[in-house]
Amino acid sequence: MKLLSRAVAAALFAALVITPAVGQERTATKGGFSLAPQSGKTILVFRPTVRVGGQSTGGLFEPNADWTDKARENIDTALAKRQGTLGNKVITAPVSYGEEAQLVEEYSALFAAVSQSVIQYQFFVGNRLPTKKRDNKADVFEWSLGSGVAALPGAKDADYALFIWNKDAYGSTGRKLLQVAAAFGGISVTSGEHKGYAGLVDLKTGDLMWLNADAAMGGDVREVDGAEKRVAQLLEEFPGSMQQKLASTQP
């Protein structure tokens, strides 16, 4: 019992140190940008980055290959169903190999890093960088992946790229017990992590034109229904989208 108590205490300390504040869902669009339905623009959709696993007692992510494969299949299917609701011509990024595949992976990781920076330094008002303010009257949404996106496979045939990044960590039994123990001490410890980012990027400039970033998403992506809910959340308020029309026709 002493060993268990020490383990819980150590994990609780780790949770206090490394558990980030959870932000609320936020959507932002670059100033002056709009994308009307049937605008004649083409959107290149890259296969979503999907990571699924468990969350240890101390809050560490533990990848689960089976969960990830199932979630990726479910999310791919759900996204394919909704591509017709995006309001403009949509094409799927070609399957890439070798250096091109590595380039896609690098830009997908860069997109995730930029999205996290947007959450940290723009969506949380208290942390907002001076360059993201305009006389304290309006937000300045100016973020970029760089003009190198023009070299991505399929980029020459499209105007914008849609990137999606998704991570789910399901709390272990130890993590859930820690959550309960912490609550008795008046300390908040989360069990589970469910993050998702969807962004529209200009393929000529690399500028992030629209971002939907949520650090507390719903839907169990390991299940078909849960993945459909997740994709709907990720694409909420997508520029030019007809998602609301789709939702209104569903029973």
DOMI-254345 format. One record per residue (C-alpha): residue number from 1; residue in one letter; y, x, z. Coordinates in steps of 0.05 Angstrom, whole numbers, plus 5000, padded with zeros to 4 digits. Layout:
REM DOMI-254345
    n  res  north  east    up
  NUM    A      Y     X     Z
...
//
This chain:
REM DOMI-254345
    n  res  north  east    up
    1    M   5000  5000  5000
    2    K   5047  5058  5016
    3    L   5035  5087  4947
    4    L   5048  5019  4915
    5    S   5112  5011  4955
    6    R   5135  5080  4934
    7    A   5119  5065  4861
    8    V   5158  5000  4864
    9    A   5217  5034  4898
   10    A   5218  5089  4845
   11    A   5214  5039  4789
   12    L   5270  4998  4820
   13    F   5314  5060  4823
   14    A   5298  5075  4750
   15    A   5315  5004  4731
   16    L   5382  5009  4766
   17    V   5397  5073  4729
   18    I   5374  5058  4658
   19    T   5376  4982  4650
   20    P   5435  4966  4605
   21    A   5480  4906  4612
   22    V   5457  4849  4569
   23    G   5509  4824  4520
   24    Q   5516  4755  4492
   25    E   5503  4739  4420
   26    R   5563  4757  4377
   27    T   5578  4752  4303
   28    A   5635  4789  4268
   29    T   5661  4796  4197
   30    K   5705  4850  4167
   31    G   5777  4827  4161
   32    G   5792  4795  4094
   33    F   5719  4790  4073
   34    S   5688  4725  4050
   35    L   5628  4709  4008
   36    A   5626  4641  3977
   37    P   5561  4607  3957
   38    Q   5542  4621  3884
   39    S   5595  4676  3879
   40    G   5556  4715  3828
   41    K   5543  4771  3878
   42    T   5473  4799  3890
   43    I   5443  4814  3958
   44    L   5390  4868  3964
   45    V   5343  4853  4022
   46    F   5308  4911  4055
   47    R   5244  4899  4094
   48    P   5262  4888  4167
   49    T   5249  4943  4217
   50    V   5203  4913  4270
   51    R   5182  4944  4336
   52    V   5140  4906  4387
   53    G   5107  4930  4451
   54    G   5105  4925  4526
   55    Q   5156  4943  4579
   56    S   5129  4987  4635
   57    T   5146  4977  4708
   58    G   5200  5030  4700
   59    G   5228  4996  4638
   60    L   5200  5044  4586
   61    F   5180  5017  4517
   62    E   5105  5021  4503
   63    P   5090  5008  4428
   64    N   5034  4960  4411
   65    A   5009  4968  4339
   66    D   4972  4901  4336
   67    W   5032  4863  4361
   68    T   5078  4900  4314
   69    D   5035  4886  4253
   70    K   5030  4812  4270
   71    A   5104  4806  4283
   72    R   5122  4843  4219
   73    E   5078  4796  4179
   74    N   5108  4735  4212
   75    I   5180  4759  4204
   76    D   5169  4778  4131
   77    T   5142  4708  4117
   78    A   5198  4674  4155
   79    L   5251  4715  4119
   80    A   5220  4700  4051
   81    K   5225  4625  4067
   82    R   5299  4632  4082
   83    Q   5322  4677  4026
   84    G   5337  4615  3984
   85    T   5387  4592  4036
   86    L   5431  4654  4034
   87    G   5477  4622  3983
   88    N   5475  4677  3931
   89    K   5426  4714  3887
   90    V   5376  4752  3930
   91    I   5330  4808  3907
   92    T   5279  4845  3948
   93    A   5285  4920  3953
   94    P   5232  4956  3913
   95    V   5174  4989  3949
   96    S   5193  5061  3958
   97    Y   5154  5125  3969
   98    G   5167  5197  3989
   99    E   5240  5216  3994
  100    E   5264  5147  3976
  101    A   5222  5116  4032
  102    Q   5250  5167  4081
  103    L   5321  5150  4058
  104    V   5309  5076  4071
  105    E   5281  5092  4140
  106    E   5341  5136  4157
  107    Y   5392  5084  4137
  108    S   5354  5030  4174
  109    A   5357  5073  4236
  110    L   5431  5087  4223
  111    F   5444  5012  4217
  112    A   5411  5001  4285
  113    A   5453  5056  4316
  114    V   5518  5028  4287
  115    S   5500  4958  4309
  116    Q   5488  4982  4380
  117    S   5556  5017  4379
  118    V   5589  4952  4356
  119    I   5557  4915  4415
  120    Q   5577  4969  4464
  121    Y   5647  4986  4440
  122    Q   5672  4923  4407
  123    F   5635  4862  4430
  124    F   5644  4882  4503
  125    V   5720  4873  4509
  126    G   5726  4920  4569
  127    N   5694  4977  4529
  128    R   5732  4965  4465
  129    L   5756  5030  4432
  130    P   5830  5038  4419
  131    T   5816  5041  4344
  132    K   5784  4972  4348
  133    K   5848  4939  4373
  134    R   5909  4918  4334
  135    D   5969  4911  4381
  136    N   5923  4874  4428
  137    K   5929  4813  4384
  138    A   5869  4817  4339
  139    D   5804  4854  4334
  140    V   5793  4907  4280
  141    F   5722  4903  4254
  142    E   5715  4968  4215
  143    W   5647  5001  4216
  144    S   5609  5038  4161
  145    L   5543  5069  4143
  146    G   5577  5115  4093
  147    S   5579  5114  4017
  148    G   5510  5146  4013
  149    V   5480  5076  4014
  150    A   5492  5075  3939
  151    A   5432  5121  3932
  152    L   5384  5072  3964
  153    P   5329  5045  3919
  154    G   5352  4981  3884
  155    A   5425  4992  3903
  156    K   5449  4997  3831
  157    D   5426  4926  3818
  158    A   5462  4894  3876
  159    D   5530  4886  3911
  160    Y   5508  4881  3983
  161    A   5448  4901  4025
  162    L   5419  4860  4081
  163    F   5390  4901  4138
  164    I   5350  4871  4195
  165    W   5327  4908  4257
  166    N   5285  4876  4311
  167    K   5255  4901  4376
  168    D   5214  4863  4428
  169    A   5187  4892  4493
  170    Y   5146  4843  4535
  171    G   5148  4856  4609
  172    S   5084  4882  4641
  173    T   5056  4852  4705
  174    G   5086  4910  4743
  175    R   5154  4897  4712
  176    K   5151  4823  4730
  177    L   5132  4840  4802
  178    L   5190  4889  4805
  179    Q   5237  4835  4780
  180    V   5214  4789  4837
  181    A   5219  4844  4889
  182    A   5288  4864  4865
  183    A   5312  4791  4868
  184    F   5295  4789  4942
  185    G   5342  4848  4951
  186    G   5397  4814  4912
  187    I   5388  4862  4853
  188    S   5382  4838  4781
  189    V   5326  4870  4741
  190    T   5307  4842  4673
  191    S   5235  4834  4650
  192    G   5228  4841  4575
  193    E   5276  4862  4521
  194    H   5289  4823  4457
  195    K   5341  4852  4410
  196    G   5358  4835  4339
  197    Y   5411  4857  4289
  198    A   5425  4831  4219
  199    G   5480  4861  4177
  200    L   5510  4856  4108
  201    V   5532  4923  4079
  202    D   5575  4937  4018
  203    L   5532  4981  3973
  204    K   5591  5017  3942
  205    T   5629  5036  4005
  206    G   5576  5030  4059
  207    D   5623  4985  4100
  208    L   5592  4935  4147
  209    M   5619  4869  4123
  210    W   5583  4822  4172
  211    L   5541  4832  4233
  212    N   5501  4786  4278
  213    A   5478  4824  4339
  214    D   5441  4793  4397
  215    A   5412  4831  4456
  216    A   5376  4770  4485
  217    M   5341  4734  4428
  218    G   5292  4677  4432
  219    G   5225  4664  4399
  220    D   5159  4701  4407
  221    V   5154  4740  4342
  222    R   5079  4748  4352
  223    E   5074  4674  4335
  224    V   5092  4641  4269
  225    D   5139  4590  4300
  226    G   5172  4643  4343
  227    A   5185  4688  4284
  228    E   5216  4631  4245
  229    K   5263  4617  4304
  230    R   5281  4691  4308
  231    V   5298  4697  4234
  232    A   5340  4634  4238
  233    Q   5379  4665  4295
  234    L   5387  4731  4259
  235    L   5416  4697  4198
  236    E   5461  4649  4236
  237    E   5531  4646  4206
  238    F   5510  4689  4147
  239    P   5567  4690  4096
  240    G   5557  4636  4043
  241    S   5493  4613  4077
  242    M   5463  4544  4068
  243    Q   5420  4550  4130
  244    Q   5452  4490  4163
  245    K   5432  4448  4104
  246    L   5360  4473  4111
  247    A   5360  4458  4185
  248    S   5385  4387  4175
  249    T   5327  4371  4127
  250    Q   5273  4395  4175
  251    P   5239  4343  4219
//
